[in-house]
């Protein structure tokens, strides 16, 4: 059985700004991890590192500007290979609504629980980055463990 981590939240910023934050190297490095690099175009691979050389490699498998982006994990020390991460964007109450999912978990153990918590934290960092221009990406001055 596959399990998913899901988050639904609103950002008081235009969809264009939110999409830029989730689809560009500069945007991603401002709310997820400062050490983000690679090719963010369709078919490209983005690398996210969290201290040392540990991190995930995500292939961009779907990108619909201002609506949706999906990555497939192609490299990970966390057991994420084959998992899919999707951001759906639409408008609701004059805000951008995000439907986030991290799909493909085989079990709901400690790693799943830790990632649920971490994704929630990073979704708030995304919101803050889009609304104020300052997120709390891993490796940034404001980041707290």
C-alpha positions in Angstrom: 0.0 0.0 0.0 1.2 3.5 -0.8 0.9 6.3 1.6 1.0 10.1 1.0 1.9 13.2 2.9 -0.6 15.9 2.1 -0.8 19.6 3.0 -3.5 22.2 2.0 -2.8 25.9 2.7 -3.2 29.4 1.3 -0.5 32.0 0.4 -1.4 35.7 0.1 0.5 36.1 -3.1 -0.2 35.8 -6.8 0.1 32.3 -8.4 2.9 33.6 -10.7 5.0 34.4 -7.6 4.2 31.1 -5.9 4.9 29.1 -9.0 8.3 30.9 -9.4 9.1 29.9 -5.8 8.4 26.2 -6.4 9.9 25.9 -9.9 13.1 27.9 -10.1 16.5 27.2 -8.4 16.5 30.7 -6.8 13.0 30.3 -5.5 13.5 26.8 -4.1 16.8 27.8 -2.4 14.9 30.5 -0.5 12.4 28.3 1.3 13.6 24.6 1.2 17.4 24.4 1.2 20.0 27.0 0.4 22.1 24.3 -1.3 19.8 23.8 -4.4 21.2 23.4 -7.9 20.6 21.6 -11.2 18.2 21.9 -14.1 14.7 23.0 -13.3 13.3 22.6 -16.8 11.0 19.7 -17.8 13.1 16.5 -17.8 15.8 18.2 -15.8 17.1 17.1 -12.4 17.2 19.4 -9.4 19.5 18.5 -6.5 18.6 19.5 -2.9 21.4 19.0 -0.3 21.0 19.3 3.5 24.4 19.5 5.1 27.4 17.6 3.7 26.4 15.7 0.5 23.1 14.2 1.7 19.9 15.2 -0.1 17.4 14.3 -2.8 17.5 14.5 -6.6 14.2 15.3 -8.2 13.4 15.0 -11.9 10.9 17.5 -13.2 8.3 15.3 -14.8 5.4 17.7 -15.2 5.2 21.5 -15.3 2.2 23.6 -16.1 3.0 27.2 -15.5 1.1 28.7 -12.5 -0.9 25.5 -12.0 1.2 22.4 -11.3 4.7 21.0 -10.9 5.5 17.3 -10.2 8.9 15.9 -9.4 9.9 12.2 -9.3 12.7 11.4 -6.9 15.6 9.7 -8.8 18.2 9.8 -6.0 17.8 9.9 -2.2 19.4 8.6 1.0 16.0 8.8 2.6 14.3 6.0 0.7 12.3 8.4 -1.6 13.4 7.0 -5.0 10.3 6.6 -7.1 8.3 8.9 -4.8 6.4 11.8 -6.5 6.1 15.3 -5.1 3.4 17.5 -6.5 2.3 21.1 -6.0 -1.2 22.1 -7.4 -2.0 25.8 -7.4 -5.3 27.5 -7.8 -7.1 30.6 -6.5 -9.4 30.7 -3.5 -10.5 33.8 -1.6 -8.1 36.0 -3.6 -5.2 33.9 -2.4 -3.1 31.1 -4.0 -4.2 27.7 -2.6 -1.6 25.0 -2.6 -2.4 21.3 -2.6 0.9 19.6 -1.8 1.5 15.8 -1.9 4.5 13.6 -1.4 3.3 10.2 -2.7 4.8 6.7 -2.8 5.6 5.9 0.9 5.5 2.2 1.6 4.9 2.5 5.3 4.0 5.1 7.9 7.0 4.7 10.2 9.4 7.1 11.8 10.8 8.5 8.5 7.3 9.2 7.3 6.4 10.9 10.5 9.6 13.0 10.5 8.9 14.0 6.8 5.3 15.0 7.6 6.6 17.4 10.2 9.4 18.7 8.1 7.2 19.2 5.0 4.8 21.2 7.2 7.6 23.4 8.4 8.9 23.9 4.8 5.4 24.7 3.5 5.3 27.6 6.1 8.7 28.7 4.9 7.3 28.7 1.4 4.4 30.8 2.5 6.7 33.3 4.3 9.0 33.6 1.4 6.1 34.3 -1.0 4.4 36.8 1.4 7.4 38.6 2.9 10.4 37.8 0.6 12.1 35.9 3.4 11.8 32.1 4.0 13.6 29.9 6.4 15.4 27.5 4.1 17.8 24.9 5.5 21.2 26.6 5.8 19.8 30.1 6.1 20.3 32.4 9.0 16.7 32.1 10.2 16.7 28.3 10.0 16.1 26.5 13.3 16.2 22.7 13.9 
